[in-house]
Amino acid sequence: MAVEKEFPMTLAGKEKLEQELDYLKTVKRKEVVERIKIARSFGDLSENSEYDSAKEEQAFVEGRITTLENMIRNAKIIEEGEMASDSVSLGRSVTFIELPDGDEETYTIVGSAEADPFEGKISNDSPIAKSLIGKKVGDQVSVQTPGGEMSVRIVSIK
């Protein structure tokens, strides 16, 4: 039997996934079934774009439900005590300055299930996080990104 992938995440991240799963199962699923029912009433399904669209949405919703159930089932909650207090690790926020221009950025390193760069949450699998994990305040780190190499200096870890 294949070993299931663990999804490291915070308790808040798991709760957010559980809320999305509940919404998809209780609200969205019913909406899509209703759309399919209405589209069927239009007659000939072979040329019914509303029916095709509703079936595609149903496939997406069911796929997302399966994905979320798997992530929640295999969630590994990051406990506060598991985090190193003086180095960058999963669940911690890190502020760094890009060198030489001095642009300051802050990210929280989370598991891939919680990653949302627009909210300042980056996956522990991302190039930046992989380069920063284990480093301490004051360390200068070279980060290999798709856009090329950049150097940063860690300013704070929370």
NUTOR-470987 format. One line per field, with one value per atom (N, C-alpha, C): residue in three letters; x, y, z. Coordinates in steps of 0.02 Angstrom, whole numbers, plus 50000, padded with zeros to 5 digits. Example, Ala and Ser with C-alpha at 12.3 -4.5 7.8 and 13.67 -1.06 7.14 Angstrom:
! NUTOR-470987
type [ala, ala, ala, ser, ser, ser]
c1 [50660, 50615, 50660, 50642, 50684, 50645]
c2 [49716, 49775, 49835, 49888, 49947, 50002]
c3 [50390, 50390, 50390, 50354, 50357, 50394]
This chain:
! NUTOR-470987
type [met, met, met, ala, ala, ala, val, val, val, glu, glu, glu, lys, lys, lys, glu, glu, glu, phe, phe, phe, pro, pro, pro, met, met, met, thr, thr, thr, leu, leu, leu, ala, ala, ala, gly, gly, gly, lys, lys, lys, glu, glu, glu, lys, lys, lys, leu, leu, leu, glu, glu, glu, gln, gln, gln, glu, glu, glu, leu, leu, leu, asp, asp, asp, tyr, tyr, tyr, leu, leu, leu, lys, lys, lys, thr, thr, thr, val, val, val, lys, lys, lys, arg, arg, arg, lys, lys, lys, glu, glu, glu, val, val, val, val, val, val, glu, glu, glu, arg, arg, arg, ile, ile, ile, lys, lys, lys, ile, ile, ile, ala, ala, ala, arg, arg, arg, ser, ser, ser, phe, phe, phe, gly, gly, gly, asp, asp, asp, leu, leu, leu, ser, ser, ser, glu, glu, glu, asn, asn, asn, ser, ser, ser, glu, glu, glu, tyr, tyr, tyr, asp, asp, asp, ser, ser, ser, ala, ala, ala, lys, lys, lys, glu, glu, glu, glu, glu, glu, gln, gln, gln, ala, ala, ala, phe, phe, phe, val, val, val, glu, glu, glu, gly, gly, gly, arg, arg, arg, ile, ile, ile, thr, thr, thr, thr, thr, thr, leu, leu, leu, glu, glu, glu, asn, asn, asn, met, met, met, ile, ile, ile, arg, arg, arg, asn, asn, asn, ala, ala, ala, lys, lys, lys, ile, ile, ile, ile, ile, ile, glu, glu, glu, glu, glu, glu, gly, gly, gly, glu, glu, glu, met, met, met, ala, ala, ala, ser, ser, ser, asp, asp, asp, ser, ser, ser, val, val, val, ser, ser, ser, leu, leu, leu, gly, gly, gly, arg, arg, arg, ser, ser, ser, val, val, val, thr, thr, thr, phe, phe, phe, ile, ile, ile, glu, glu, glu, leu, leu, leu, pro, pro, pro, asp, asp, asp, gly, gly, gly, asp, asp, asp, glu, glu, glu, glu, glu, glu, thr, thr, thr, tyr, tyr, tyr, thr, thr, thr, ile, ile, ile, val, val, val, gly, gly, gly, ser, ser, ser, ala, ala, ala, glu, glu, glu, ala, ala, ala, asp, asp, asp, pro, pro, pro, phe, phe, phe, glu, glu, glu, gly, gly, gly, lys, lys, lys, ile, ile, ile, ser, ser, ser, asn, asn, asn, asp, asp, asp, ser, ser, ser, pro, pro, pro, ile, ile, ile, ala, ala, ala, lys, lys, lys, ser, ser, ser, leu, leu, leu, ile, ile, ile, gly, gly, gly, lys, lys, lys, lys, lys, lys, val, val, val, gly, gly, gly, asp, asp, asp, gln, gln, gln, val, val, val, ser, ser, ser, val, val, val, gln, gln, gln, thr, thr, thr, pro, pro, pro, gly, gly, gly, gly, gly, gly, glu, glu, glu, met, met, met, ser, ser, ser, val, val, val, arg, arg, arg, ile, ile, ile, val, val, val, ser, ser, ser, ile, ile, ile, lys, lys, lys]
c1 [50042, 50000, 50044, 50027, 50066, 50060, 50115, 50116, 50084, 50036, 50003, 50049, 50048, 50088, 50058, 50102, 50080, 50076, 50028, 50021, 50031, 50091, 50103, 50062, 50029, 49990, 49976, 49957, 49938, 49867, 49847, 49778, 49729, 49747, 49703, 49697, 49751, 49750, 49705, 49708, 49665, 49591, 49578, 49509, 49482, 49525, 49505, 49487, 49527, 49513, 49447, 49436, 49374, 49313, 49320, 49265, 49250, 49304, 49294, 49260, 49283, 49253, 49179, 49163, 49093, 49051, 49077, 49041, 49030, 49082, 49075, 49023, 49023, 48977, 48905, 48895, 48828, 48795, 48834, 48806, 48821, 48884, 48904, 48880, 48886, 48864, 48790, 48749, 48677, 48663, 48701, 48692, 48706, 48760, 48779, 48728, 48703, 48651, 48589, 48571, 48514, 48525, 48586, 48603, 48597, 48620, 48615, 48542, 48501, 48430, 48396, 48411, 48382, 48405, 48469, 48497, 48467, 48452, 48421, 48351, 48318, 48249, 48247, 48306, 48309, 48306, 48309, 48303, 48369, 48379, 48436, 48502, 48530, 48592, 48654, 48649, 48708, 48730, 48684, 48701, 48683, 48687, 48666, 48728, 48748, 48808, 48799, 48739, 48726, 48737, 48715, 48724, 48799, 48835, 48906, 48944, 48927, 48958, 48945, 48883, 48865, 48901, 48907, 48942, 49016, 49046, 49117, 49126, 49081, 49085, 49076, 49031, 49021, 49085, 49119, 49181, 49234, 49238, 49286, 49271, 49208, 49188, 49202, 49185, 49197, 49272, 49311, 49384, 49413, 49388, 49412, 49393, 49333, 49311, 49358, 49374, 49419, 49488, 49513, 49578, 49578, 49527, 49522, 49516, 49476, 49469, 49536, 49574, 49640, 49688, 49688, 49732, 49715, 49651, 49629, 49645, 49633, 49646, 49721, 49764, 49836, 49871, 49832, 49860, 49907, 49962, 50008, 50011, 49979, 49974, 50042, 50064, 50127, 50113, 50144, 50135, 50187, 50167, 50212, 50278, 50274, 50334, 50382, 50358, 50401, 50445, 50429, 50465, 50528, 50583, 50644, 50633, 50655, 50639, 50686, 50745, 50793, 50810, 50777, 50791, 50726, 50733, 50675, 50651, 50585, 50557, 50483, 50454, 50384, 50340, 50294, 50249, 50273, 50334, 50362, 50361, 50359, 50363, 50435, 50459, 50527, 50527, 50563, 50571, 50643, 50651, 50718, 50722, 50784, 50798, 50834, 50808, 50842, 50904, 50959, 51022, 51035, 51061, 51085, 51034, 50974, 50927, 50889, 50885, 50856, 50781, 50748, 50675, 50662, 50617, 50601, 50538, 50539, 50482, 50473, 50410, 50394, 50349, 50367, 50326, 50320, 50264, 50255, 50264, 50305, 50319, 50268, 50229, 50176, 50182, 50141, 50139, 50106, 50115, 50089, 50013, 49978, 49905, 49881, 49922, 49902, 49932, 49979, 50015, 49969, 49982, 49945, 49991, 50032, 50081, 50049, 49986, 49953, 49938, 49936, 49926, 49991, 50047, 50113, 50129, 50096, 50109, 50140, 50203, 50236, 50247, 50245, 50253, 50324, 50329, 50394, 50432, 50397, 50427, 50452, 50437, 50457, 50533, 50564, 50636, 50657, 50618, 50636, 50635, 50581, 50575, 50630, 50643, 50695, 50762, 50776, 50840, 50843, 50785, 50784, 50779, 50748, 50736, 50803, 50804, 50864, 50912, 50900, 50944, 50921, 50967, 50954, 50956, 50933, 50934, 51006, 51014, 51080, 51114, 51090, 51119, 51105, 51155, 51146, 51137, 51084, 51065, 51058, 51084, 51076, 51016, 50968, 50906, 50904, 50896, 50890, 50816, 50796, 50726, 50721, 50660, 50652, 50678, 50676, 50700, 50774, 50809, 50881, 50897, 50960, 50982, 50974, 50953, 50950, 50980, 51007, 51035, 50990, 50981, 50940, 50976, 50958, 50984, 50924, 50923, 50866, 50869, 50813, 50808, 50774, 50719, 50684, 50647, 50635, 50598, 50547, 50484, 50431, 50393]
c2 [49941, 50000, 50062, 50112, 50173, 50214, 50247, 50290, 50357, 50380, 50443, 50501, 50554, 50613, 50651, 50671, 50712, 50785, 50821, 50892, 50932, 50959, 50999, 51064, 51082, 51144, 51165, 51228, 51253, 51231, 51236, 51219, 51265, 51329, 51377, 51357, 51334, 51313, 51253, 51206, 51147, 51167, 51212, 51235, 51270, 51308, 51342, 51291, 51238, 51185, 51149, 51138, 51105, 51148, 51214, 51260, 51258, 51258, 51254, 51188, 51133, 51068, 51068, 51095, 51097, 51138, 51195, 51237, 51199, 51166, 51129, 51073, 51038, 50982, 51004, 51057, 51075, 51128, 51171, 51225, 51215, 51214, 51213, 51151, 51094, 51031, 51035, 51061, 51067, 51116, 51172, 51221, 51190, 51152, 51121, 51070, 51029, 50980, 51015, 51071, 51109, 51137, 51161, 51186, 51130, 51071, 51014, 50997, 50998, 50982, 51033, 51097, 51149, 51140, 51128, 51120, 51060, 51006, 50947, 50963, 51009, 51026, 51063, 51087, 51122, 51074, 51010, 50961, 50931, 50925, 50892, 50907, 50857, 50866, 50870, 50845, 50844, 50915, 50962, 51031, 51080, 51058, 51098, 51123, 51184, 51212, 51222, 51238, 51247, 51181, 51127, 51060, 51043, 51055, 51040, 51081, 51144, 51188, 51164, 51146, 51122, 51056, 51012, 50948, 50960, 51008, 51025, 51053, 51096, 51124, 51069, 51022, 50967, 50926, 50913, 50874, 50912, 50979, 51019, 51016, 51026, 51026, 50958, 50904, 50837, 50824, 50847, 50839, 50877, 50939, 50980, 50948, 50921, 50887, 50829, 50789, 50732, 50756, 50809, 50837, 50861, 50899, 50926, 50870, 50820, 50764, 50730, 50721, 50690, 50733, 50798, 50844, 50845, 50847, 50849, 50782, 50727, 50661, 50652, 50681, 50672, 50735, 50777, 50838, 50822, 50857, 50852, 50923, 50932, 50998, 51017, 51078, 51105, 51133, 51104, 51127, 51182, 51229, 51284, 51259, 51207, 51179, 51145, 51126, 51092, 51141, 51206, 51256, 51277, 51282, 51308, 51382, 51406, 51475, 51526, 51505, 51554, 51545, 51499, 51489, 51484, 51495, 51492, 51420, 51410, 51343, 51349, 51293, 51289, 51321, 51363, 51396, 51463, 51482, 51545, 51598, 51661, 51716, 51741, 51755, 51778, 51843, 51892, 51955, 51958, 51975, 51980, 52041, 52062, 52118, 52091, 52109, 52089, 52132, 52100, 52136, 52144, 52196, 52255, 52311, 52305, 52362, 52375, 52327, 52338, 52331, 52302, 52290, 52239, 52257, 52214, 52174, 52109, 52066, 52021, 52005, 51960, 51904, 51843, 51785, 51738, 51703, 51649, 51584, 51540, 51476, 51425, 51399, 51352, 51291, 51241, 51183, 51202, 51161, 51176, 51184, 51151, 51155, 51224, 51262, 51328, 51385, 51371, 51423, 51471, 51536, 51589, 51650, 51656, 51711, 51780, 51789, 51853, 51871, 51821, 51833, 51828, 51822, 51818, 51750, 51698, 51630, 51591, 51568, 51530, 51458, 51414, 51343, 51326, 51278, 51254, 51220, 51205, 51175, 51228, 51292, 51345, 51357, 51382, 51395, 51442, 51494, 51542, 51508, 51471, 51438, 51386, 51346, 51295, 51326, 51385, 51419, 51448, 51470, 51504, 51457, 51399, 51354, 51335, 51343, 51326, 51385, 51440, 51498, 51541, 51586, 51628, 51702, 51745, 51817, 51839, 51881, 51906, 51866, 51805, 51763, 51794, 51791, 51810, 51746, 51744, 51681, 51694, 51648, 51650, 51607, 51636, 51602, 51592, 51530, 51513, 51516, 51564, 51571, 51560, 51549, 51542, 51602, 51661, 51722, 51734, 51688, 51696, 51695, 51705, 51703, 51771, 51771, 51833, 51820, 51874, 51869, 51908, 51879, 51911, 51907, 51953, 51949, 51946, 51897, 51887, 51941, 51976, 52031, 52008, 51969, 51946, 51881, 51844, 51781, 51784, 51770, 51773, 51707]
c3 [50000, 50000, 50000, 49960, 49955, 50019, 50036, 50094, 50075, 50115, 50101, 50120, 50080, 50094, 50153, 50199, 50255, 50233, 50260, 50245, 50308, 50319, 50378, 50374, 50429, 50430, 50502, 50508, 50574, 50588, 50650, 50669, 50633, 50627, 50592, 50518, 50488, 50418, 50408, 50455, 50450, 50457, 50504, 50514, 50451, 50417, 50355, 50301, 50296, 50247, 50265, 50329, 50351, 50335, 50342, 50325, 50250, 50209, 50136, 50117, 50148, 50134, 50152, 50210, 50232, 50183, 50160, 50112, 50046, 50022, 49959, 49964, 50020, 50029, 50042, 50081, 50101, 50056, 50025, 49984, 49910, 49893, 49823, 49786, 49817, 49786, 49766, 49812, 49800, 49743, 49742, 49688, 49620, 49616, 49552, 49530, 49576, 49560, 49533, 49563, 49540, 49470, 49457, 49389, 49338, 49356, 49310, 49296, 49349, 49342, 49295, 49304, 49262, 49189, 49180, 49113, 49077, 49114, 49084, 49057, 49092, 49071, 49004, 48981, 48916, 48857, 48871, 48816, 48795, 48729, 48698, 48733, 48767, 48804, 48760, 48697, 48654, 48633, 48633, 48614, 48669, 48730, 48787, 48825, 48811, 48843, 48918, 48940, 49012, 49049, 49018, 49048, 49051, 48995, 48994, 49047, 49052, 49101, 49172, 49186, 49253, 49269, 49220, 49232, 49245, 49209, 49221, 49291, 49311, 49379, 49431, 49418, 49464, 49471, 49415, 49417, 49458, 49448, 49486, 49561, 49580, 49650, 49682, 49648, 49676, 49683, 49634, 49638, 49697, 49707, 49763, 49830, 49834, 49895, 49911, 49861, 49871, 49894, 49863, 49881, 49953, 49972, 50040, 50092, 50077, 50124, 50135, 50081, 50087, 50128, 50115, 50152, 50226, 50242, 50312, 50346, 50312, 50340, 50355, 50313, 50320, 50347, 50381, 50410, 50468, 50470, 50527, 50556, 50613, 50644, 50673, 50656, 50681, 50750, 50799, 50868, 50884, 50925, 50944, 50974, 51014, 51046, 50999, 50939, 50890, 50852, 50856, 50818, 50855, 50819, 50848, 50861, 50920, 50937, 50905, 50886, 50860, 50786, 50752, 50681, 50641, 50577, 50532, 50528, 50539, 50534, 50514, 50500, 50481, 50535, 50514, 50561, 50586, 50569, 50594, 50538, 50559, 50512, 50510, 50450, 50442, 50401, 50425, 50388, 50364, 50300, 50272, 50227, 50215, 50171, 50109, 50051, 49989, 49982, 49963, 49954, 49879, 49856, 49892, 49899, 49868, 49867, 49932, 49976, 50042, 50047, 49997, 50001, 50057, 50103, 50160, 50144, 50158, 50147, 50208, 50223, 50279, 50253, 50270, 50251, 50310, 50313, 50360, 50321, 50348, 50313, 50338, 50290, 50305, 50260, 50273, 50228, 50162, 50112, 50045, 50045, 50091, 50093, 50113, 50149, 50173, 50133, 50089, 50054, 50018, 50027, 49993, 49992, 49940, 49937, 49944, 49922, 49927, 50000, 50043, 50115, 50152, 50116, 50148, 50176, 50150, 50173, 50116, 50126, 50074, 50095, 50046, 50059, 50080, 50125, 50147, 50089, 50035, 49975, 49926, 49938, 49892, 49897, 49843, 49844, 49900, 49913, 49966, 50034, 50049, 50114, 50123, 50071, 50076, 50093, 50064, 50077, 50148, 50174, 50239, 50299, 50290, 50347, 50379, 50445, 50484, 50494, 50459, 50465, 50524, 50546, 50604, 50586, 50632, 50622, 50608, 50558, 50539, 50484, 50472, 50419, 50351, 50307, 50237, 50198, 50158, 50125, 50050, 50011, 49939, 49921, 49884, 49866, 49791, 49770, 49699, 49682, 49639, 49619, 49543, 49518, 49446, 49407, 49438, 49406, 49414, 49446, 49458, 49532, 49547, 49617, 49649, 49713, 49751, 49820, 49849, 49916, 49964, 50023, 50074, 50142, 50187, 50256, 50301, 50346, 50392, 50447, 50455, 50503, 50567, 50560, 50620, 50606, 50661, 50658, 50715, 50699, 50750, 50749]
